[in-house]
Amino acid sequence: MERRESYGDHWKRTVDIYFFGNGKAEGVAEMKKLLGGKGANLAKMTNIGLPVPPGMNSLHAPGCSRIKKFF
């Protein structure tokens, strides 16, 4: 089941992993409580066009266990 939460003018799915980089970010700065300070700032820098290396922000244990499957 997909949940949606409002962050200012943005509606985002609540997922375990948010990706950013290459000029696009799944999160926004207003999602600081969800993404944490580093994740929100990386999303903000990506969204305003600063060069940010591609990466991901995992929110909690389910996200971490999904990441481990790739390594």
Contacts in CASP RR format, 6 or more apart in sequence:
PFRMAT RR
TARGET T0000
AUTHOR 0000-0000-0000
METHOD contacts of the structure
MODEL  1
MERRESYGDHWKRTVDIYFFGNGKAEGVAEMKKLLGGKGANLAKMTNIGL
PVPPGMNSLHAPGCSRIKKFF
2 13 0 8 1.000
2 14 0 8 1.000
3 13 0 8 1.000
3 14 0 8 1.000
4 11 0 8 1.000
4 12 0 8 1.000
4 13 0 8 1.000
4 14 0 8 1.000
5 11 0 8 1.000
5 12 0 8 1.000
5 14 0 8 1.000
5 34 0 8 1.000
7 28 0 8 1.000
7 30 0 8 1.000
7 31 0 8 1.000
7 34 0 8 1.000
8 30 0 8 1.000
10 27 0 8 1.000
10 28 0 8 1.000
10 30 0 8 1.000
10 31 0 8 1.000
12 26 0 8 1.000
12 27 0 8 1.000
12 28 0 8 1.000
12 31 0 8 1.000
14 34 0 8 1.000
15 26 0 8 1.000
15 59 0 8 1.000
16 58 0 8 1.000
16 59 0 8 1.000
16 60 0 8 1.000
16 62 0 8 1.000
16 63 0 8 1.000
16 66 0 8 1.000
17 56 0 8 1.000
17 57 0 8 1.000
17 58 0 8 1.000
17 59 0 8 1.000
17 63 0 8 1.000
17 66 0 8 1.000
17 67 0 8 1.000
18 25 0 8 1.000
18 26 0 8 1.000
18 27 0 8 1.000
18 35 0 8 1.000
18 39 0 8 1.000
18 43 0 8 1.000
18 56 0 8 1.000
18 57 0 8 1.000
18 59 0 8 1.000
19 25 0 8 1.000
19 26 0 8 1.000
19 54 0 8 1.000
19 55 0 8 1.000
19 56 0 8 1.000
19 57 0 8 1.000
20 26 0 8 1.000
20 27 0 8 1.000
20 39 0 8 1.000
20 42 0 8 1.000
20 43 0 8 1.000
20 46 0 8 1.000
20 52 0 8 1.000
20 54 0 8 1.000
20 55 0 8 1.000
20 56 0 8 1.000
20 57 0 8 1.000
21 46 0 8 1.000
21 52 0 8 1.000
21 53 0 8 1.000
21 54 0 8 1.000
21 55 0 8 1.000
22 54 0 8 1.000
23 46 0 8 1.000
23 47 0 8 1.000
23 49 0 8 1.000
23 52 0 8 1.000
24 46 0 8 1.000
25 42 0 8 1.000
25 43 0 8 1.000
25 44 0 8 1.000
25 46 0 8 1.000
25 47 0 8 1.000
26 43 0 8 1.000
27 35 0 8 1.000
27 40 0 8 1.000
27 43 0 8 1.000
27 47 0 8 1.000
28 40 0 8 1.000
28 43 0 8 1.000
28 44 0 8 1.000
28 47 0 8 1.000
29 40 0 8 1.000
29 41 0 8 1.000
29 43 0 8 1.000
29 44 0 8 1.000
29 47 0 8 1.000
30 40 0 8 1.000
31 40 0 8 1.000
31 43 0 8 1.000
32 40 0 8 1.000
34 59 0 8 1.000
35 43 0 8 1.000
35 57 0 8 1.000
35 59 0 8 1.000
36 57 0 8 1.000
38 57 0 8 1.000
39 57 0 8 1.000
42 52 0 8 1.000
42 55 0 8 1.000
42 57 0 8 1.000
43 57 0 8 1.000
45 52 0 8 1.000
46 52 0 8 1.000
56 67 0 8 1.000
58 64 0 8 1.000
58 67 0 8 1.000
END
